[in-house]
């Protein structure tokens, strides 16, 4: 599916937190904290009063334990009114971009005039899930219906009897792995599909590692040169993206020299938040805002889980065809394509030839904050377009379970 906007949908501002590696610099922050920080920074960057926000949407993938309405909580944390309608969006890695798309659709329909959209994730703080439930039979614990629990508070419970025995009979599931990386319909991790994809395409470890090395180098150079600063909001202990050190990179290469989906050449689990402020032309004029860009349209494709790595290629093709048919936009000269796995990079280079690709490095180097990813790459794209003078660009990414998103932007 796709939508090309017939009226202007302006991006007033776009900001993000640093990206922190798993159990790294953003470990003290819950996902809602990261979302609130990104929203607040985007509002401040655009000179927008939080009280003017009429709609909000935030993507998140691993939300157990955060309580009700994470998007509303993030908006509240940024100072927005409690009365702002909001959506918490879960479309796996596409969540942040999905939040942008559905919010832009709402503005195009006249539902709202000024809105916030983005994503947030703390994979570090994702809980462990206790299960499956079981009952006791014949003096032993077996899988069944319920744990033997007693209340320990309004929403807290403790094991009522024989804690060691019950824990031995049950299992503990890592929510960030199961909810974010595992396709239960086929009982496979996305990594398994990535390895099969690389084998089918004939990609070698040396080829993928060389391209992953380019991602690491570009991200390190951009960080050293302060090129991410216009899009970053500082948090205590997290003023820059947490990159893998050269020493860690070398150690990983030596530890897993033949791995096509290693910590060196695939995106690492990460934490972060990103948000955009979107507005209609009348609102931009009325409030005297100075937009960074405008959204031209988006495309979303859903495919079998095994084909998720090529879904961005399909989404970009569908979007470019729709833009051409509508006579909207012009030549796309820059693209930000999320590197979920390094084995995607050769495919990106083939299909996006002639475009500047991930000019400041991609997710292989920066990490992959699931629900924030789509908003993060869109934010990075917009600021890079303005820095390097690109007028038309696309942000694109795949998502687990099988799908891809693409979003077209015109820099102003």
TORLOMAR-846118 format. One line per field, with one value per residue (C-alpha): residue in one letter; chain; x, y, z. Coordinates in steps of 0.001 Angstrom, whole numbers, plus 500000, padded with zeros to 6 digits. Layout:
! TORLOMAR-846118
rest: c(A,...)
kette: c(A,...)
xx: c(X,...)
yy: c(Y,...)
zz: c(Z,...)
END
This chain:
! TORLOMAR-846118
rest: c(X,X,X,X,X,X,X,X,X,X,X,X,X,X,X,X,X,X,X,X,X,X,X,X,X,X,X,X,X,X,X,X,X,X,X,X,X,X,X,X,X,X,X,X,X,X,X,X,X,X,X,X,X,X,X,X,X,X,X,X,X,X,X,X,X,X,X,X,X,X,X,X,X,X,X,X,X,X,X,X,X,X,X,X,X,X,X,X,X,X,X,X,X,X,X,X,X,X,X,X,X,X,X,X,X,X,X,X,X,X,X,X,X,X,X,X,X,X,X,X,X,X,X,X,X,X,X,X,X,X,X,X,X,X,X,X,X,X,X,X,X,X,X,X,X,X,X,X,X,X,X,X,X,X,X,X,X,X,X,X,X,X,X,X,X,X,X,X,X,X,X,X,X,X,X,X,X,X,X,X,X,X,X,X,X,X,X,X,X,X,X,X,X,X,X,X,X,X,X,X,X,X,X,X,X,X,X,X,X,X,X,X,X,X,X,X,X,X,X,X,X,X,X,X,X,X,X,X,X,X,X,X,X,X,X,X,X,X,X,X,X,X,X,X,X,X,X,X,X,X,X,X,X,X,X,X,X,X,X,X,X,X,X,X,X,X,X,X,X,X,X,X,X,X,X,X,X,X,X,X,X,X,X,X,X,X,X,X,X,X,X,X,X,X,X,X,X,X,X,X,X,X,X,X,X,X,X,X,X,X,X,X,X,X,X,X,X,X,X,X,X,X,X,X,X,X,X,X,X,X,X,X,X,X,X,X,X,X,X,X,X,X,X,X,X,X,X,X,X,X,X,X,X,X,X,X,X,X,X,X,X,X,X,X,X,X,X,X,X,X,X,X,X,X,X,X,X,X,X,X,X,X,X,X,X,X,X,X,X,X,X,X,X,X,X,X,X,X,X,X,X,X,X,X,X,X,X,X,X,X,X,X)
kette: c(A,A,A,A,A,A,A,A,A,A,A,A,A,A,A,A,A,A,A,A,A,A,A,A,A,A,A,A,A,A,A,A,A,A,A,A,A,A,A,A,A,A,A,A,A,A,A,A,A,A,A,A,A,A,A,A,A,A,A,A,A,A,A,A,A,A,A,A,A,A,A,A,A,A,A,A,A,A,A,A,A,A,A,A,A,A,A,A,A,A,A,A,A,A,A,A,A,A,A,A,A,A,A,A,A,A,A,A,A,A,A,A,A,A,A,A,A,A,A,A,A,A,A,A,A,A,A,A,A,A,A,A,A,A,A,A,A,A,A,A,A,A,A,A,A,A,A,A,A,A,A,A,A,A,A,A,A,A,A,A,A,A,A,A,A,A,A,A,A,A,A,A,A,A,A,A,A,A,A,A,A,A,A,A,A,A,A,A,A,A,A,A,A,A,A,A,A,A,A,A,A,A,A,A,A,A,A,A,A,A,A,A,A,A,A,A,A,A,A,A,A,A,A,A,A,A,A,A,A,A,A,A,A,A,A,A,A,A,A,A,A,A,A,A,A,A,A,A,A,A,A,A,A,A,A,A,A,A,A,A,A,A,A,A,A,A,A,A,A,A,A,A,A,A,A,A,A,A,A,A,A,A,A,A,A,A,A,A,A,A,A,A,A,A,A,A,A,A,A,A,A,A,A,A,A,A,A,A,A,A,A,A,A,A,A,A,A,A,A,A,A,A,A,A,A,A,A,A,A,A,A,A,A,A,A,A,A,A,A,A,A,A,A,A,A,A,A,A,A,A,A,A,A,A,A,A,A,A,A,A,A,A,A,A,A,A,A,A,A,A,A,A,A,A,A,A,A,A,A,A,A,A,A,A,A,A,A,A,A,A,A,A,A,A,A,A,A,A,A,A,A,A,A,A,A,A,A,A,A,A,A,A)
xx: c(500000,501105,499996,501323,500316,498414,498971,502022,502794,505699,508391,508920,511721,513325,515411,516679,518568,521914,521741,523034,524233,522559,523209,525209,524988,521188,520646,519362,516513,513244,511746,509233,512080,513789,510574,509859,513399,513141,509703,510834,513949,511945,509474,512303,514179,511072,510120,506775,504840,503974,500473,499990,500329,497005,497988,500809,502012,505043,506281,507595,508104,508924,506455,505643,506096,505804,502211,499265,499525,503313,502819,500677,503236,506019,503960,503252,506950,507649,505112,502247,498688,497014,494192,496282,494894,497667,498576,501099,502209,503708,504809,508026,511058,508717,506920,508547,507998,504467,503794,505011,502914,499631,500143,500841,497699,495733,497054,496261,492676,492289,492037,494797,496991,500123,501370,504302,505352,508323,509494,511231,512851,514858,515935,518188,515235,512899,511599,511903,508616,507802,506016,504413,501945,501579,499761,500880,499912,500969,503343,505341,505091,504050,503084,499439,497308,498635,501591,500990,501030,500136,499614,502523,500981,498457,499996,502843,502874,505213,505473,503238,505038,508274,509828,512796,510566,508265,511121,512695,509481,508842,510904,511992,511602,513657,511047,513455,514519,511138,508973,511555,513564,511538,508824,506629,504613,507680,509649,512619,514758,515232,518953,518161,516420,519360,521868,519703,519413,523183,523720,521154,522751,526278,527528,530843,531904,534787,532434,529928,532613,534222,530925,530195,533605,532572,529513,531664,534172,531530,529784,533071,534027,530609,530765,534313,533332,530222,528013,525204,524973,522108,519832,520963,519584,522010,521086,523200,525950,524743,525719,526896,526072,527765,529787,531686,535328,537968,539336,535893,535466,538768,537955,534591,536180,538688,536021,533566,535564,533036,529786,527602,525439,527918,528091,530512,528452,524857,522971,523382,520543,520215,518214,517023,514226,513423,510568,509368,506994,504585,502311,499921,500709,498110,499657,503161,501975,499925,502709,505535,507358,510364,510080,513075,511331,508053,506810,505970,504507,505185,504839,504486,504783,504176,505893,506702,509070,511846,511766,511963,515463,514349,511095,512734,513687,510044,508746,511124,510199,506476,506944,509032,506499,503654,505529,506252,502624,501485,504096,505424,509042,512083,515300,516111,519818,520182,518790,518958,518441,518436,521100,519323,521944,525106,524039,521527,524220,525273,521606,521170,524223,522847,519337,520140,523061,523672,522250,524283,523691,523895,526329,527046,527013,524089,522617,525517,527575,524934,522712,519048,516578,513611,510566,512665,514509,512179,512060,515818,516752,514219,515686,519230,518178,516588,519578,522007,519962,520198,523901,524870,522331,520113,516581,514858,515565,514062,514286,513586,513765,512623,510724,510470,507700,508126,507716,509276,508557,509758,509184,509981,511137,511847,514340,513478)
yy: c(500000,503581,507167,510211,513464,515949,518696,519772,517899,519763,518385,521280,519550,516158,515139,512014,510787,509117,505426,503342,499786,497013,497564,500630,504390,504546,501745,504203,505282,503491,503620,506264,508463,508215,508986,511979,513316,513044,514707,517548,518115,518137,520659,522896,522584,523676,526437,524744,525098,521605,522926,523311,519567,518083,514461,512087,508649,506736,503358,500746,497013,495612,497323,494799,496355,499969,500341,501723,503972,504382,507022,509155,508798,509968,512966,513863,513592,516145,518589,517974,518257,515191,515709,515018,511987,509456,506129,503554,501808,498311,497305,495606,497527,499609,501037,504475,504969,503609,506201,508941,507663,507327,510732,512370,510703,512234,515697,515199,514280,517344,515358,517492,520424,519894,516536,514589,511197,508949,505928,504751,501596,500382,496888,496990,497378,494922,492476,488739,486864,483992,481089,478915,478617,475250,473373,470819,467179,464104,466125,467418,470626,470165,472450,473416,476375,478490,479214,479048,482787,485120,488861,491033,494378,496033,494515,492445,488748,486291,482536,481082,477796,475998,478791,476659,473820,476090,477952,474656,473566,476792,478904,482518,484226,487277,489724,491695,488530,486838,489896,491699,489061,485841,484877,482418,481276,479478,479223,481082,484046,486693,485884,482455,484039,486425,483570,481727,484935,485420,481800,482054,485258,483876,486669,485889,486777,488862,490845,491518,492363,494843,496672,496515,498055,500985,501505,501509,503936,506387,506443,506989,509834,511472,511219,512596,515460,516357,515738,514205,517152,518996,515982,514877,515866,515217,513041,512619,510176,509903,512861,510834,507486,504544,502954,499687,500534,499483,497066,495481,495267,493421,491098,490216,489531,487197,485496,484887,485036,483049,484512,486346,487767,488624,491555,493141,492859,492997,495635,495333,495549,499194,501790,505181,507586,509850,512221,514552,517497,517542,520412,521593,524678,526802,525942,526673,530096,530855,529995,531386,528037,527282,523655,521484,519386,518088,514536,513430,509995,506479,502859,499750,496161,492981,489797,486303,486431,484812,487737,490538,491651,492570,494226,497701,497305,496574,499435,501938,500742,501047,504486,505843,504538,506191,509492,509458,508690,511596,513959,514570,515161,514643,512638,510872,511384,510159,507212,506091,502319,500590,497905,495266,492824,493567,491016,493634,496144,494478,494404,498068,499030,497135,498569,502079,502682,506362,507435,508444,505538,505865,508756,508700,504945,502658,500431,497969,500687,502673,499855,499032,500496,498553,500827,503990,502812,504250,507659,507588,506989,509589,512141,511332,511485,514929,516480,514860,516141,519668,519369,518058,519863,516947,517945,514543,511528,508292,506507,502796,499744,496159,494710,491307,488923,490135,493684,496972,500688,503617,507324,510069,513503,516855,519066,522769)
zz: c(500000,499523,499845,498006,499660,497527,500072,502035,505230,506796,509075,511436,513331,513897,516891,518594,521589,521185,520390,523285,522997,524986,528710,527720,528179,528094,530605,533274,530984,530330,526822,527916,529191,525806,523925,526146,525677,521895,521777,524036,521915,518667,520086,521315,518018,516112,518531,519202,522443,523803,524458,520684,519987,518863,518162,519017,517942,519169,518041,520453,520096,523524,525857,528627,532033,530916,532076,530158,527094,526619,523901,526211,528981,526640,525497,529125,529900,527186,528658,526243,527587,529062,526571,523447,521530,521040,519482,520661,517466,517206,513719,514782,513421,511251,514291,514267,510535,510794,513507,511157,508253,510137,511757,508403,507043,509911,509093,505413,506358,508537,511763,513327,512382,514465,515711,517079,515718,516380,518291,521443,522734,525690,524852,527894,530239,528537,531171,531409,531069,533395,531768,530669,533533,535235,537979,540515,539953,541928,544050,541040,539028,535412,532598,532786,533701,536557,538809,542565,543288,546131,546068,547123,546140,543859,540752,542206,542972,544655,544384,547066,547627,546821,544761,543701,542530,540578,538903,537894,536191,534313,531889,531642,528264,527248,525939,523750,521904,521680,520920,518825,516974,516774,514272,516199,513184,511810,515077,513622,514573,511893,512013,510558,507578,507148,506993,504442,502411,502323,501281,498498,497205,497443,499685,501356,504886,503550,501284,504054,506616,504240,503752,507487,508042,505822,508047,511182,509648,508421,511788,513632,511297,511622,515404,515590,513288,515283,512250,514310,516707,514936,515424,518902,522288,525142,528084,531187,530251,526653,524515,521506,519942,521609,518829,518963,519654,517111,519721,520171,516415,516020,518892,517347,513967,515602,517717,514842,511601,509552,510909,508385,511186,513923,516307,513817,510634,511927,513865,517617,520155,521131,523041,521825,520984,518023,517205,514458,514687,511736,510722,508014,505891,507688,511045,509821,508629,511734,514169,512068,511948,509723,508521,507738,505093,503788,503496,499963,500670,501865,500837,502954,501764,503745,502611,503922,506882,504845,502392,504949,503909,500372,501468,501588,497916,497067,499215,497618,494115,494858,496392,493525,490997,492930,493190,489453,488607,490778,489334,492841,493746,491571,491381,494648,495344,498926,500866,504473,504515,507877,508042,510098,508825,506884,504276,503103,502151,498860,497851,498784,496735,493744,493823,495069,492725,492077,495446,498472,500884,504679,504469,508215,508635,509290,511957,511724,513393,515266,516523,516123,518671,517233,517759,517323,514208,511544,513211,513856,510229,509033,511431,510309,506651,506934,508655,506197,503238,504553,505324,501895,499732,498673,497763,497535,499713,501020,504352,504282,506530,506888,509802,511429,510437,506860,505630,504601,504764,502671,503298,500771,501943,500296,502133,502375)
END
